[in-house]
Amino acid sequence: MEAYYYQRLSRPHQEVYHAMKAGLTALAPSFSVPRLEGRALSEILLQLRLDCPEIFYVTGFSYRFRPEASSVELVPEYLFDKGKIRTHQQAMKARIQKLIRPIQGKSDRDKEQYIHDFICQNVRYDKLKKPYSHEILGPLSQGVSVCEGIAKAVKALCDAAGVWCIIAISENNPEKGIKYRHTWNIVRLDGKYYHLDATFDNSLGKGGPIRYDYFNLDDSALFRDHEPAIFPVPACADSSRSYYRERKLAFTKEEDVTKRALQAIRKGQPLIFQWRGDYLTRDRLVRLCVLLEQAAQQKQQHARVSLNWPQAVLQAEFVAAAPETEFTSQEANEGELN
């Protein structure tokens, strides 16, 4: 397990982190921690829970102290009683071990994709946003979650599989219509760091092919539609491990689009690709839609195209009936999970 946020705390804050972790692991009804202001205590608890998704049973805390005291008494708010927490802990441990068993001995990159695909195939959005959906319990035992629970589940599985992984969290931005904080992951492969947002990929899939628009992105790509992380995270500078580039589905030439569209039609499959040529203007998009339609008509079909604008990823499905529009826009967000 990577205690990433712990390592970046000051010594006094590390002491609070240690005390919190010990008390919460022991399921203590209350315990003492070095005295800090409530805001600082809340921030440390948040960072502890980002480092340790296995602490899934705490929703918050209250605290009390005497004016002259050098410590405060923390009173945790637990999601369940102690017996139920222990039961859930055993179930989560067994569930995680079962899930990672098939990827023992595989490369970190393959482990990462297996974990990503598990989320995309087995987790749907919890519109009620129950408390457990913010924790690993939601995606790993109930099959429902919100972005926080998904990011924690990805980290828990990566930790168990031996893949370096942390959780990144960004603030809301009402001016952009972003109502809530968002969480995703950063993984390390061969010494380099990459963004992984299984929540956004899940929202794009919607029961169709698994999407990889947010699989191993660099900073320049991810922050096209993500807010900055509220805590410092490693720079992700390498773009060579993104899914579409690795799978040679990142096209810079029109003839490649036509060629791969014809291959997909022969196989009876959709074509999902990223445009990495010139900037994806509306004129360029229309041109790509025309190419896809022309390829489809060679086989007496039509191209139904959807687009993730920020990541310049197009999905073309080849169908018998002509679509009503040239293309539809897709918006990746946690509210549209399968």
BAGU-430796 format. One line per 5 residues: number of its first residue (from 1); their letters; for each residue y, z, x of C-alpha. Coordinates in steps of 0.001 Angstrom, whole numbers. Layout:
<torvexs>
NUM> A> Y,Z,X ~ ... .
</torvexs>
This chain:
<torvexs>
1> MEAYY> 0,0,0 ~ 3449,-945,1288 ~ 5942,1942,857 ~ 8751,-564,1305 ~ 11532,1279,-475 .
6> YQRLS> 10579,4635,1027 ~ 11048,3223,4513 ~ 14633,2242,3684 ~ 15723,5640,2385 ~ 17705,8145,4405 .
11> RPHQE> 15826,11178,5722 ~ 17125,13525,2972 ~ 16191,10998,298 ~ 12748,10533,1843 ~ 12207,14287,1431 .
16> VYHAM> 13015,13989,-2270 ~ 10706,10956,-2554 ~ 7855,12946,-929 ~ 8408,15925,-3233 ~ 8489,13693,-6297 .
21> KAGLT> 5339,11861,-5296 ~ 3461,15107,-4644 ~ 4551,16670,-7924 ~ 3834,13606,-10027 ~ 464,12963,-8369 .
26> ALAPS> -490,16561,-9163 ~ 731,16052,-12763 ~ 2797,19207,-12372 ~ 4793,20256,-15459 ~ 7729,20954,-13125 .
31> FSVPR> 8397,21102,-9387 ~ 11221,21587,-6896 ~ 12930,18822,-4960 ~ 15893,18984,-2556 ~ 19120,19021,-4507 .
36> LEGRA> 20849,15709,-5207 ~ 22962,14386,-8047 ~ 21108,13137,-11083 ~ 21959,9482,-10407 ~ 20476,9695,-6913 .
41> LSEIL> 17354,11391,-8240 ~ 16897,8635,-10833 ~ 17283,5937,-8208 ~ 14718,7558,-5919 ~ 12246,7889,-8801 .
46> LQLRL> 12732,4213,-9577 ~ 12042,3248,-5965 ~ 8979,5518,-5865 ~ 7586,3811,-8957 ~ 8265,378,-7463 .
51> DCPEI> 6321,1396,-4356 ~ 3559,3103,-6336 ~ 2629,1267,-9548 ~ -336,3613,-9844 ~ 2177,6259,-11002 .
56> FYVTG> 2226,4636,-14437 ~ 2454,7750,-16557 ~ 6057,8902,-15986 ~ 8894,7778,-18249 ~ 11735,9917,-16892 .
61> FSYRF> 12750,13479,-16150 ~ 15204,16254,-16808 ~ 16244,18848,-14250 ~ 17832,22259,-13939 ~ 19312,24285,-11103 .
66> RPEAS> 21389,27312,-10250 ~ 24857,26573,-8860 ~ 24093,28142,-5483 ~ 20597,26636,-5119 ~ 19693,24029,-2480 .
71> SVELV> 16977,22555,-4709 ~ 16559,21503,-8311 ~ 13625,21944,-10632 ~ 12451,18571,-11875 ~ 10741,18417,-15276 .
76> PEYLF> 8889,15077,-15624 ~ 8430,13302,-18925 ~ 4818,12146,-19042 ~ 3548,9298,-21208 ~ 304,11153,-22021 .
81> DKGKI> -1236,14589,-21656 ~ -2967,15439,-18399 ~ -6494,14697,-19648 ~ -5535,11279,-20977 ~ -3708,10441,-17755 .
86> RTHQQ> -6848,11217,-15727 ~ -8908,9025,-18055 ~ -6445,6160,-17688 ~ -6368,6596,-13905 ~ -10135,6228,-13679 .
91> AMKAR> -10085,3213,-15992 ~ -7284,1532,-14021 ~ -9021,2088,-10700 ~ -12260,588,-12027 ~ -10414,-2306,-13679 .
96> IQKLI> -8513,-3221,-10507 ~ -11634,-3074,-8348 ~ -13496,-5302,-10803 ~ -10667,-7833,-10903 ~ -10364,-8210,-7132 .
101> RPIQG> -14095,-8353,-6435 ~ -14268,-12183,-6718 ~ -11559,-12658,-4069 ~ -12993,-10496,-1325 ~ -12934,-12482,1906 .
106> KSDRD> -10534,-15145,651 ~ -7182,-15960,2268 ~ -4066,-14068,1205 ~ -2720,-17292,-309 ~ -5843,-17735,-2453 .
111> KEQYI> -5799,-14080,-3472 ~ -2184,-14450,-4538 ~ -2936,-17464,-6722 ~ -5931,-15744,-8314 ~ -3744,-12770,-9263 .
116> HDFIC> -965,-15046,-10536 ~ -3438,-17057,-12620 ~ -5001,-13911,-14073 ~ -1585,-12847,-15377 ~ -804,-16295,-16784 .
121> QNVRY> -4140,-16580,-18566 ~ -4541,-13048,-19877 ~ -1144,-11470,-20612 ~ 1200,-12062,-23527 ~ 4655,-10701,-24215 .
126> DKLKK> 4938,-7377,-26001 ~ 7768,-7960,-28460 ~ 7719,-4275,-29403 ~ 8155,-3311,-25737 ~ 5912,-262,-25948 .
131> PYSHE> 6277,2213,-23058 ~ 2913,1262,-21545 ~ 4000,-2391,-21377 ~ 6416,-1408,-18614 ~ 3480,-127,-16567 .
136> ILGPL> 191,-1518,-15241 ~ -1550,-229,-18382 ~ -16,-2994,-20481 ~ -1206,-6089,-18616 ~ -4392,-4626,-17146 .
141> SQGVS> -5818,-2824,-20172 ~ -4000,-4141,-23259 ~ -3212,-7734,-22279 ~ 447,-7286,-23233 ~ 3446,-6613,-21063 .
146> VCEGI> 7069,-7148,-20160 ~ 8295,-8309,-16757 ~ 8257,-4814,-15237 ~ 4625,-4224,-16155 ~ 3629,-7658,-14861 .
151> AKAVK> 5360,-7149,-11506 ~ 3714,-3739,-11155 ~ 302,-5180,-12020 ~ 746,-7976,-9466 ~ 1612,-5400,-6803 .
156> ALCDA> -1291,-3108,-7750 ~ -3737,-6010,-7498 ~ -2201,-7294,-4253 ~ -2331,-3788,-2771 ~ -6015,-3492,-3640 .
161> AGVWC> -6717,-6992,-2307 ~ -4884,-6360,972 ~ -1962,-8732,335 ~ 1494,-7493,1377 ~ 3593,-7328,-1778 .
166> IIAIS> 6668,-5563,-3112 ~ 8514,-5505,-6432 ~ 12048,-6875,-6618 ~ 14398,-5892,-9411 ~ 17682,-7440,-10515 .
171> ENNPE> 20427,-6149,-12792 ~ 21309,-7559,-16181 ~ 24311,-9864,-16539 ~ 25732,-9969,-20090 ~ 28266,-12647,-19096 .
176> KGIKY> 25345,-15016,-18464 ~ 23434,-13853,-21513 ~ 20995,-11814,-19393 ~ 20474,-8677,-21486 ~ 17951,-6810,-19365 .
181> RHTWN> 16957,-6083,-15809 ~ 14291,-8423,-14480 ~ 11455,-7728,-12053 ~ 9306,-10031,-9960 ~ 7437,-9870,-6636 .
186> IVRLD> 7825,-10828,-3006 ~ 4699,-11517,-958 ~ 4195,-12031,2773 ~ 1977,-14855,4002 ~ 1492,-15471,7721 .
191> GKYYH> 4551,-13382,8548 ~ 6925,-15131,6117 ~ 8220,-13914,2769 ~ 8131,-15694,-602 ~ 9245,-14978,-4158 .
196> LDATF> 6563,-14875,-6856 ~ 7572,-14561,-10517 ~ 4423,-14527,-12630 ~ 6445,-13579,-15715 ~ 8529,-16755,-15620 .
201> DNSLG> 5476,-18936,-14951 ~ 3673,-17260,-17839 ~ 6595,-17991,-20164 ~ 6467,-21700,-19274 ~ 2711,-22042,-19783 .
206> KGGPI> 2589,-21069,-23473 ~ -1116,-21721,-23802 ~ -1038,-24991,-21857 ~ -1664,-25635,-18164 ~ -801,-22815,-15786 .
211> RYDYF> 2667,-23332,-14360 ~ 3670,-22634,-10755 ~ 7429,-23218,-10906 ~ 8054,-19751,-9426 ~ 5169,-19588,-6974 .
216> NLDDS> 6246,-18933,-3359 ~ 9893,-19887,-3681 ~ 12575,-19384,-1065 ~ 15883,-17682,-1817 ~ 17790,-20892,-2494 .
221> ALFRD> 15310,-21932,-5188 ~ 14708,-18576,-6860 ~ 18333,-17549,-7172 ~ 19175,-20667,-9132 ~ 18118,-18685,-12201 .
226> HEPAI> 17675,-15098,-10997 ~ 20321,-12446,-10415 ~ 20515,-10816,-6954 ~ 18139,-7912,-6277 ~ 19760,-4505,-6722 .
231> FPVPA> 17966,-3103,-3653 ~ 17792,-4989,-327 ~ 14684,-7160,-31 ~ 13403,-9404,2785 ~ 14997,-12823,3134 .
236> CADSS> 12733,-15601,1863 ~ 13763,-18559,3994 ~ 10685,-20811,4024 ~ 10201,-23413,1285 ~ 7039,-25032,2638 .
241> RSYYR> 4575,-22814,717 ~ 5847,-23508,-2797 ~ 2984,-24641,-5021 ~ 4237,-28137,-5755 ~ 4974,-28887,-2115 .
246> ERKLA> 1591,-27570,-981 ~ -218,-29614,-3630 ~ 1852,-32739,-2864 ~ 3365,-32655,-6322 ~ 6962,-32519,-5085 .
251> FTKEE> 8134,-36123,-5283 ~ 11080,-37799,-3578 ~ 10220,-41416,-4507 ~ 9999,-43059,-7903 ~ 6837,-44928,-6996 .
256> DVTKR> 5071,-41596,-6429 ~ 5953,-40518,-9965 ~ 4502,-43707,-11412 ~ 1372,-43536,-9254 ~ 561,-39929,-10124 .
261> ALQAI> 1350,-40493,-13811 ~ -1218,-43285,-13978 ~ -3779,-41072,-12248 ~ -3122,-38261,-14744 ~ -3456,-40643,-17704 .
266> RKGQP> -6820,-41930,-16425 ~ -8052,-38354,-16139 ~ -6693,-37392,-19552 ~ -4498,-34684,-18019 ~ -801,-33812,-18122 .
271> LIFQW> 1303,-34351,-14998 ~ 3401,-31453,-13735 ~ 5611,-32181,-10747 ~ 8842,-31232,-9027 ~ 11568,-33734,-8270 .
276> RGDYL> 12819,-33172,-4728 ~ 14640,-36448,-4178 ~ 18332,-36672,-4989 ~ 19964,-34053,-7184 ~ 18434,-33991,-10650 .
281> TRDRL> 21350,-35281,-12698 ~ 20949,-36325,-16305 ~ 20930,-39983,-15210 ~ 18123,-39273,-12731 ~ 16193,-37368,-15389 .
286> VRLCV> 16490,-40248,-17844 ~ 15238,-42620,-15151 ~ 12199,-40394,-14510 ~ 11474,-40238,-18246 ~ 11602,-44038,-18396 .
291> LLEQA> 9127,-44301,-15505 ~ 6748,-41863,-17201 ~ 7000,-43735,-20508 ~ 6367,-47072,-18802 ~ 3275,-45662,-17107 .
296> AQQKQ> 2028,-44257,-20419 ~ 2543,-47546,-22251 ~ 274,-49286,-19762 ~ -2488,-47250,-21404 ~ -1102,-47559,-24952 .
301> QHARV> 251,-44009,-24879 ~ 3615,-42270,-24779 ~ 5088,-39620,-22480 ~ 6194,-36319,-23966 ~ 8377,-34712,-21285 .
306> SLNWP> 9610,-31145,-20924 ~ 11826,-29893,-18135 ~ 12601,-26679,-16294 ~ 16121,-27630,-15181 ~ 16793,-24940,-12531 .
311> QAVLQ> 13582,-25696,-10626 ~ 13602,-29470,-11357 ~ 10008,-29321,-12623 ~ 8857,-31821,-15250 ~ 5739,-31658,-17370 .
316> AEFVA> 4593,-34949,-18923 ~ 1905,-34974,-21590 ~ 496,-38349,-22569 ~ 66,-38679,-26323 ~ -588,-41322,-28976 .
321> AAPET> 2604,-40858,-31014 ~ 6064,-41490,-29589 ~ 8055,-38224,-29194 ~ 11280,-37774,-31129 ~ 13354,-37043,-27998 .
326> EFTSQ> 13307,-38287,-24416 ~ 12697,-34765,-23162 ~ 12947,-31114,-24144 ~ 14361,-28345,-21979 ~ 12289,-25288,-21159 .
331> EANEG> 13816,-21953,-20300 ~ 11738,-19542,-18266 ~ 12146,-15956,-19461 ~ 10045,-12974,-20340 ~ 10614,-13311,-24071 .
336> ELN> 8453,-16429,-24325 ~ 5149,-15255,-22899 ~ 1964,-16680,-24370 .
</torvexs>
